[in-house]
């Protein structure tokens, strides 16, 4: 396998591709669980171990790497995916799927080394998932982040692996001090400090003797909150786009956006203003971040240099308009006539030199490098922007 490949998932069409040197290669049929995204499996030795995602059609964890492609049965619809520091144990939680209310409480834990998976029941409500080292030196804990009411629930990995057949319900050690609206999680495997994004800020915690223990909450330094976090494992910083402005999603064209960059250990925070509009996820690579914003006045790609001590905008790139963008005055994910409202997915290569951004619904991928924008056409529409993953060594153990 060429580990320099950029992987593209058109989850609406059920297709996956690899892009290298401007050429597109079809990989196969799979419906990537869009919310769970791609999970980088930490590498050992000289190269990366691989990557994984949930196939929401077949009910399988798809793992690719040095051993080729492997599939392991998991409960679906996949909501969140995470692994431990070694990449051996992968956890998958379940979400709504085609339903309007949370209905599934099934969690799957896969042991990749033994090619086994087990399932247990926890709590309905689309829980986040993390595997967190223990500050007391015990075994790592599988931590579920619950909402409404907010809680962090920790289970020793061995207890999960030893559950009986027939999907029993088990409970772990819980702390209920976090806000009800948690969405977005990170964990630094080196320090064991983890955090979840809520309306209060970045709520930090550790697992100590098998029990979650809250640390200080780092308030958002600008109006609004982040809903999605990424980890820079090189320096233990949590990065998110803080959305502010009108609370109504119908006013998405007026939303403000800031890239907020926080040291998980110290709470020291930096931020940088971004264009208004819909910023749907973002990407990290090398010392850079990339954010695509959607707005009726024109879509933009902002490339940010995050090297210490301060952040700065390295490039601002006007993007070719999508044929069917979200409509002003409507929810940004509502259909536009008979067509889905489109958006964009972003990825940055591991060195930070090339940024990929999709043109949802138009079946195109734009590659920005050295000030130029090249376009690659893929064989399917990339409705809703698809999903991108650039293979590289990483110790960010939560799916994105």
C-alpha angles and dihedrals in degrees: 000000000000103000091196090072124121109223121213125193120195093193094178091056093038093235134128129198143181121220121200128161090353094303123119121218122189113231103183147271121313137134103227112213095244099203093049092045126177123333120208110218108218115253129232127203116356102342148029121284095221141255140275143201139173119256102216093195101053099028096240140131104231113209123186127185143099091335094053120241121339130181128207126185115252136168115262156246087060113221107165134007129193141156140204124260092271096049091234099111121052124187125200125190126195132240142181102292108177092347129099097221133043108265110157125077096176121129122190124204117193125198102204094189093056095033091232134128132195132191135209138168123247122155134324115246114085097276122205116236134219136160106217130189116239117247090212092058097254126130120299117270129226103228123199118199110212131195134210094041098029117227144147114223121192127200125182108243091234091057091053093047091051098052116133125247125276096053102278122201114246133178130212139198107295140194117197102192100103127097120271095240103063114158123160127033140199136181128191105214092198096059100021091233113141133179143189127207117239137156087270094058136258103344106204127201145159134207110243119183090344093307126105112243121193122230127190120310113235107218118224107262093215132042115285132023142265121251098184131042136192128193126226097209093191093070105012095248126150114217128195142158109242112213118207138161127069116015093219113093087214087070093057092132088067096049115124121220133201129176105229120195118190133184103230093209101047104021091233107155137199128183142187130196118244132191120284122258137054113344103183108192123313140213142242129208131160106330093331141090128199128202128184115204124196119211136151089242090060139302118258139195113213117197113198127198106218100183114133140303100023137002123242139179108258098180139003113199128188109224127214108261120258116241093232112025124169113287120245112246092027132087107280092235097046117113117260103225106308094337129083117252105255131223139169139259122209136202134174122207115245092258094050094236101110130043124198122201128174130227099219117223093010097077094235137130120200119208116201118198136145091001094305132109118215124185128219121190119217124201097248134050100255090223112201088015098287120233132282134203127178111205116234142124112293142160095198097120100191124085118250 
